[in-house]
Amino acid sequence: MLESFVSPYDAHVVEQFDRAGGVVLGKCNMDQFAMGSSNESSYFGPVRNPWARSRVPGGSSGGSAAAVAARMAPAATGTDTGGSTRQPAAFSGICGLRPTYGLVSRYGLVAYASSLDQAGPLARSAADLGLLLNVMAGYDSRDSTSVERPREDYTALNVNIKGLRVGLPREYFAEGIEPGVRKAVDEAVAWFKSQGATAVPLELPLTKLAVPAYYVIAPAEASSNLSRFDGVRYGHRAKEYADLIDMFCRSRAEGFGAEVKRRILVGTYVLSHGYYDAYYLQAQKVRRLIAREFAQAFEKVDLICGPTAPTTAFELGARSEDPVQMYLGDIFTVPAPLAGLPALSIPCGFDAAGLPVGLQLMGRHFSEALLLGVAHRYQQATDWHRRVPTETPL
């Protein structure tokens, strides 16, 4: 749909890196319109995981994650709507951050689900993420959801682990998690305990409703946002058509891939007359309850810890014919966007097949400094983030 489109302006994040002296190397492959968890729905073909080329790198920012993991770039940017920086970071053995909603301007982002989209950095270490976030974060009047607040230095990283209350939700360590993932995350938790942190058992029973709520709200917003791609103003236009309506239909049919079409159809359905109250309104109520559940949890703990994904990177094509199975892989990443919370994924080990495992840390709104500081302390004591893929050509 946007293959030949050249933007007449830069996104806010790109402007910020230009001002800071950053060098933009190029654009990375990704799931079309950020809709996917494996980078297999890209118009340009799938991205392969540098750790095992037969496996996915995660999505939707899979190209960004693979580029950093393969040492093709020291850092990259991505967007996180339901986990699109954290999940590929976990699958690719690097670090990925989803900032608090509103901390980084969305100006210039291609909109998928506007109440969930947030730009975030991907890098090799938490320290590098702090450097990137210092540049990306800040108020922008062109984004109505941008939050005006005092600037922080995310490179300070001076966090004391002793006495830190780390929440361990029962639902994040239940059945369905691969043994290799569970083992690596348990060992990371044990390290936090050894440094004086207190493990606090939690229950977040609404976790099971996060995926269905997300996959109602996000497609609903996408069906509205993507209506602008009609072949008239910009983007792909069909070469042959009978009339205006036929041009709309042919342009969208040719320009959108199967996954994008699926989500547009779902979103249009849940917003249609007779179904709005039954689906979309109910999902928004569930979203509010999830946010309240997190707020209550953070009265007891300083951060929440668990696996970023229930599995390591799966084989290319393994879930292509089963969208529901693909969506269920987002169970640990979609709650944070629904609540507008910051979340971070860092490497914490490898499974028996030698594939990276991601550890997710979640915090209160605008607690990025704490999350990065904790992650940095962990990375000072471990070397998981320094491991280089064995299959990378570099």
C-alpha positions as CSV (number, residue, x, y, z in Angstrom):
1,M,0.0,0.0,0.0
2,L,2.9,2.4,0.8
3,E,5.6,0.8,-1.3
4,S,6.3,3.8,-3.5
5,F,5.2,6.5,-1.0
6,V,7.8,9.1,0.1
7,S,6.7,11.1,3.1
8,P,6.8,14.9,2.7
9,Y,7.8,15.3,6.3
10,D,9.6,13.5,9.1
11,A,8.1,11.9,12.2
12,H,8.8,13.6,15.6
13,V,11.1,10.8,16.6
14,V,13.1,11.1,13.4
15,E,13.4,14.9,13.9
16,Q,14.7,14.3,17.4
17,F,17.4,11.9,16.3
18,D,18.4,14.3,13.5
19,R,18.8,17.1,16.1
20,A,20.8,14.9,18.3
21,G,23.2,14.0,15.5
22,G,21.9,10.5,14.9
23,V,22.5,8.8,11.6
24,V,19.5,7.1,10.0
25,L,20.7,4.0,8.1
26,G,17.4,3.0,6.5
27,K,14.0,1.5,7.0
28,C,13.5,-2.1,8.2
29,N,11.1,-4.8,7.2
30,M,8.0,-5.3,9.4
31,D,4.5,-6.8,9.5
32,Q,2.3,-4.8,7.2
33,F,0.8,-1.8,9.1
34,A,2.3,-3.4,12.2
35,M,-0.3,-6.2,12.2
36,G,1.5,-9.4,13.2
37,S,3.6,-11.1,15.8
38,S,6.0,-12.9,13.5
39,N,7.0,-10.6,10.7
40,E,5.5,-13.0,8.2
41,S,2.7,-10.6,7.1
42,S,5.1,-8.2,5.4
43,Y,4.5,-7.4,1.7
44,F,8.3,-7.8,1.2
45,G,8.5,-11.3,2.6
46,P,9.3,-12.6,6.1
47,V,12.3,-11.6,8.2
48,R,14.4,-14.4,9.5
49,N,15.7,-14.7,13.1
50,P,19.5,-14.2,13.2
51,W,19.7,-16.9,15.9
52,A,18.0,-19.5,13.6
53,R,17.1,-18.6,10.1
54,S,14.3,-21.1,10.0
55,R,12.5,-19.2,12.8
56,V,10.6,-15.9,13.1
57,P,12.2,-12.9,14.7
58,G,9.0,-11.8,16.3
59,G,6.8,-8.9,15.2
60,S,5.7,-6.4,14.2
61,S,9.1,-4.6,14.4
62,G,10.9,-7.8,13.4
63,G,13.2,-6.2,10.9
64,S,14.4,-3.7,13.6
65,A,15.0,-6.4,16.1
66,A,16.9,-8.7,13.6
67,A,19.0,-5.8,12.4
68,V,20.2,-5.0,16.0
69,A,20.6,-8.7,16.9
70,A,22.7,-9.3,13.8
71,R,24.9,-6.3,14.6
72,M,23.8,-4.5,11.4
73,A,23.0,-1.5,13.6
74,P,23.6,-0.5,17.2
75,A,20.0,0.5,17.7
76,A,16.6,0.8,16.0
77,T,13.2,2.2,16.6
78,G,9.9,0.4,16.4
79,T,6.3,0.8,17.5
80,D,4.5,-1.1,20.2
81,T,0.8,-1.4,19.9
82,G,0.4,-4.8,21.6
83,G,4.0,-5.9,22.1
84,S,5.7,-5.1,18.8
85,T,9.0,-3.9,20.3
86,R,9.1,-6.3,23.3
87,Q,8.2,-9.6,21.7
88,P,10.7,-9.3,18.8
89,A,13.3,-8.2,21.3
90,A,12.6,-11.3,23.3
91,F,12.7,-13.6,20.2
92,S,15.9,-11.9,18.9
93,G,17.9,-11.7,22.1
94,I,18.0,-7.9,22.4
95,C,16.3,-5.3,24.6
96,G,13.1,-3.5,23.7
97,L,11.1,-0.8,25.5
98,R,7.5,0.2,25.3
99,P,7.3,3.7,27.0
100,T,4.3,5.0,28.9
101,Y,1.6,6.1,26.5
102,G,2.1,9.8,25.8
103,L,5.8,9.9,26.7
104,V,6.9,9.7,23.1
105,S,5.1,11.7,20.4
106,R,3.1,9.7,17.8
107,Y,3.4,12.5,15.2
108,G,4.4,10.9,11.9
109,L,3.6,7.3,12.9
110,V,1.4,5.4,10.5
111,A,-1.6,4.9,12.7
112,Y,-2.8,1.4,13.5
113,A,-4.7,1.7,16.8
114,S,-4.2,5.3,18.1
115,S,-5.1,4.7,21.7
116,L,-2.4,2.0,21.9
117,D,0.4,2.9,19.5
118,Q,3.6,4.0,21.0
119,A,7.1,4.4,19.5
120,G,9.9,2.7,21.4
121,P,13.6,1.9,21.1
122,L,15.4,-1.4,20.5
123,A,19.1,-1.9,21.4
124,R,21.6,-4.3,22.8
125,S,21.5,-3.1,26.4
126,A,19.3,-1.2,28.9
127,A,22.0,1.5,29.0
128,D,21.6,2.0,25.2
129,L,17.8,2.1,25.6
130,G,18.3,5.0,28.1
131,L,20.4,6.9,25.6
132,L,17.7,6.5,22.9
133,L,14.8,7.3,25.2
134,N,16.6,10.6,26.3
135,V,16.3,11.7,22.6
136,M,12.8,10.3,21.9
137,A,10.9,11.4,25.0
138,G,9.4,14.8,25.3
139,Y,6.3,16.9,24.7
140,D,5.1,17.6,21.2
141,S,2.2,19.9,20.6
142,R,1.4,18.1,17.3
143,D,0.3,15.0,19.2
144,S,-2.8,15.6,21.3
145,T,-1.9,12.6,23.5
146,S,1.6,13.8,24.2
147,V,2.2,14.5,27.9
148,E,3.9,17.6,29.1
149,R,6.1,16.8,32.1
150,P,9.6,17.5,33.3
151,R,12.4,15.8,31.4
152,E,14.2,12.9,33.0
153,D,17.7,11.5,32.4
154,Y,17.2,7.9,31.6
155,T,20.9,7.2,31.5
156,A,21.3,7.7,35.3
157,L,20.6,4.0,36.0
158,N,21.3,4.4,39.7
159,V,18.7,1.9,41.2
160,N,19.2,0.0,44.4
161,I,17.8,-3.6,44.1
162,K,17.7,-4.2,47.8
163,G,14.2,-3.8,49.2
164,L,12.7,-3.6,45.7
165,R,9.2,-5.3,45.7
166,V,9.0,-7.5,42.6
167,G,5.5,-8.7,41.7
168,L,5.2,-12.2,40.3
169,P,1.7,-12.7,38.9
170,R,0.5,-16.3,39.2
171,E,-1.1,-16.0,35.7
172,Y,2.4,-15.3,34.2
173,F,3.8,-18.5,35.5
174,A,0.9,-20.8,34.8
175,E,0.6,-23.7,32.3
176,G,1.3,-23.0,28.6
177,I,4.8,-21.6,29.2
178,E,7.6,-23.6,27.6
179,P,10.0,-25.2,30.1
180,G,13.0,-23.4,28.7
181,V,11.3,-20.0,29.1
182,R,10.1,-20.8,32.6
183,K,13.6,-22.0,33.7
184,A,15.3,-18.8,32.4
185,V,12.8,-16.5,34.0
186,D,12.9,-18.4,37.3
187,E,16.7,-18.0,37.4
188,A,16.4,-14.2,36.7
189,V,13.9,-13.9,39.6
190,A,16.3,-15.8,41.8
191,W,19.0,-13.3,41.0
192,F,16.8,-10.4,42.0
193,K,16.1,-12.2,45.3
194,S,19.8,-12.7,45.8
195,Q,20.3,-9.0,45.6
196,G,17.8,-8.2,48.3
197,A,14.6,-7.8,46.3
198,T,11.4,-9.1,47.8
199,A,9.3,-11.4,45.6
200,V,5.6,-10.6,46.1
201,P,3.0,-13.1,44.8
202,L,0.3,-11.4,42.8
203,E,-2.9,-12.4,41.1
204,L,-4.0,-10.7,37.9
205,P,-7.1,-12.7,37.0
206,L,-8.1,-10.4,34.1
207,T,-4.9,-11.3,32.2
208,K,-7.0,-14.0,30.3
209,L,-9.3,-11.2,29.0
210,A,-6.5,-9.0,27.7
211,V,-6.0,-10.8,24.4
212,P,-9.8,-10.8,23.5
213,A,-10.2,-7.2,24.6
214,Y,-7.1,-6.1,22.6
215,Y,-8.2,-7.9,19.5
216,V,-11.5,-6.1,19.6
217,I,-10.2,-2.6,20.3
218,A,-7.2,-2.6,18.1
219,P,-9.0,-3.8,14.9
220,A,-11.8,-1.4,15.6
221,E,-9.4,1.5,15.6
222,A,-7.6,0.1,12.6
223,S,-10.7,-0.2,10.5
224,S,-11.2,3.6,11.1
225,N,-7.5,4.6,10.7
226,L,-6.9,2.6,7.5
227,S,-10.0,4.0,5.7
228,R,-7.7,6.8,4.5
229,F,-5.9,4.4,2.2
230,D,-8.4,4.5,-0.6
231,G,-6.3,5.1,-3.7
232,V,-7.3,8.7,-3.9
233,R,-4.9,10.8,-1.7
234,Y,-1.8,8.7,-1.4
235,G,-0.6,5.1,-1.5
236,H,-1.4,2.4,-4.0
237,R,-4.0,2.9,-6.6
238,A,-5.4,0.2,-8.9
239,K,-4.4,0.6,-12.5
240,E,-7.8,-0.7,-13.9
241,Y,-11.2,0.1,-12.5
242,A,-14.7,0.8,-13.8
243,D,-15.7,3.7,-11.6
244,L,-14.9,5.5,-8.3
245,I,-16.3,2.8,-6.0
246,D,-14.6,0.1,-8.0
247,M,-11.3,2.0,-7.6
248,F,-11.7,2.1,-3.9
249,C,-12.4,-1.6,-3.7
250,R,-9.6,-2.7,-6.1
251,S,-7.0,-0.4,-4.5
252,R,-7.7,-1.7,-1.0
253,A,-7.9,-5.3,-2.2
254,E,-4.6,-5.1,-4.0
255,G,-2.8,-2.9,-1.4
256,F,-3.7,-4.7,1.8
257,G,-2.4,-8.1,2.8
258,A,-4.5,-10.9,4.3
259,E,-3.8,-10.1,7.9
260,V,-4.6,-6.4,7.5
261,K,-7.8,-7.3,5.7
262,R,-8.7,-9.8,8.5
263,R,-8.3,-7.1,11.2
264,I,-10.2,-4.4,9.2
265,L,-13.1,-6.9,8.8
266,V,-13.1,-7.7,12.5
267,G,-12.9,-4.0,13.4
268,T,-15.7,-3.0,11.0
269,Y,-17.9,-5.9,12.4
270,V,-17.5,-5.0,16.1
271,L,-18.3,-1.3,15.3
272,S,-21.3,-2.1,13.2
273,H,-24.9,-1.4,14.3
274,G,-26.1,-4.1,16.7
275,Y,-22.6,-5.3,17.7
276,Y,-21.0,-2.1,19.0
277,D,-22.4,-2.6,22.5
278,A,-21.9,-6.3,22.6
279,Y,-18.2,-6.2,21.5
280,Y,-16.5,-2.8,21.4
281,L,-18.2,-1.3,24.4
282,Q,-17.6,-4.4,26.5
283,A,-13.9,-4.6,25.5
284,Q,-13.5,-1.0,26.6
285,K,-15.0,-1.8,29.9
286,V,-12.6,-4.8,30.3
287,R,-9.7,-2.4,29.4
288,R,-10.7,-0.1,32.2
289,L,-10.9,-3.1,34.7
290,I,-7.4,-4.3,33.6
291,A,-6.0,-0.8,34.2
292,R,-7.6,-0.7,37.6
293,E,-6.2,-4.2,38.4
294,F,-2.7,-3.0,37.6
295,A,-3.2,0.2,39.7
296,Q,-4.1,-2.0,42.7
297,A,-1.2,-4.3,42.1
298,F,1.3,-1.4,42.0
299,E,0.1,-0.4,45.5
300,K,1.8,-3.6,46.7
301,V,4.9,-3.8,44.4
302,D,7.4,-1.6,42.6
303,L,7.5,-3.5,39.4
304,I,6.0,-6.7,37.8
305,C,8.2,-9.4,36.4
306,G,7.5,-12.3,34.1
307,P,8.2,-13.8,30.7
308,T,7.8,-11.6,27.7
309,A,6.3,-14.4,25.7
310,P,5.2,-17.9,26.6
311,T,7.5,-19.5,24.0
312,T,10.8,-18.8,22.2
313,A,10.9,-18.0,18.5
314,F,8.8,-20.5,16.5
315,E,9.3,-21.9,13.0
316,L,8.4,-19.8,10.0
317,G,4.9,-20.8,8.9
318,A,4.1,-22.7,12.1
319,R,1.2,-20.4,13.0
320,S,0.4,-18.8,9.7
321,E,-2.8,-20.9,9.2
322,D,-4.0,-20.4,12.8
323,P,-4.5,-16.7,13.6
324,V,-5.9,-17.4,17.0
325,Q,-2.8,-19.4,18.1
326,M,-0.7,-16.5,16.8
327,Y,-2.8,-14.0,18.8
328,L,-2.5,-16.0,22.0
329,G,1.2,-15.6,21.9
330,D,0.7,-11.9,22.9
331,I,-0.9,-12.8,26.2
332,F,1.9,-11.2,28.3
333,T,2.5,-8.2,26.1
334,V,-1.0,-6.8,25.5
335,P,-1.9,-5.9,29.1
336,A,0.6,-3.1,29.4
337,P,-0.7,-1.2,26.3
338,L,-4.3,-1.6,27.4
339,A,-3.4,0.1,30.7
340,G,-0.9,2.6,29.1
341,L,2.0,1.3,31.2
342,P,5.7,1.1,30.4
343,A,7.2,-2.3,29.8
344,L,10.6,-3.6,29.0
345,S,12.0,-6.9,27.6
346,I,15.6,-7.9,28.2
347,P,17.4,-11.2,27.5
348,C,17.6,-13.6,30.4
349,G,18.9,-16.8,29.0
350,F,18.4,-19.4,26.3
351,D,16.3,-22.5,25.9
352,A,17.5,-26.0,25.1
353,A,17.5,-25.2,21.4
354,G,19.8,-22.2,21.9
355,L,17.0,-19.6,21.3
356,P,16.8,-16.4,23.4
357,V,14.4,-15.9,26.2
358,G,13.0,-12.5,27.2
359,L,12.3,-11.2,30.7
360,Q,9.6,-8.6,30.9
361,L,9.6,-5.8,33.5
362,M,6.4,-3.7,33.9
363,G,6.1,-0.5,36.0
364,R,3.8,2.3,37.0
365,H,3.1,5.1,34.5
366,F,6.3,7.1,33.8
367,S,8.6,4.6,35.7
368,E,10.9,4.1,32.7
369,A,13.9,5.2,34.8
370,L,13.3,2.5,37.4
371,L,12.8,-0.2,34.8
372,L,15.9,0.7,32.9
373,G,17.9,1.0,36.1
374,V,16.8,-2.4,37.3
375,A,17.5,-4.0,33.9
376,H,21.0,-2.3,33.9
377,R,21.9,-3.8,37.3
378,Y,20.8,-7.2,36.0
379,Q,22.9,-6.8,32.9
380,Q,26.0,-5.8,34.9
381,A,25.8,-9.2,36.5
382,T,24.9,-11.3,33.4
383,D,26.1,-11.4,29.8
384,W,23.0,-12.6,28.0
385,H,22.7,-9.3,26.2
386,R,26.2,-9.6,24.9
387,R,25.7,-12.9,23.2
388,V,26.0,-12.7,19.4
389,P,23.8,-14.9,17.1
390,T,25.7,-17.9,15.7
391,E,23.9,-17.7,12.3
392,T,24.5,-14.0,11.6
393,P,26.6,-13.4,8.5
394,L,28.6,-10.6,10.2
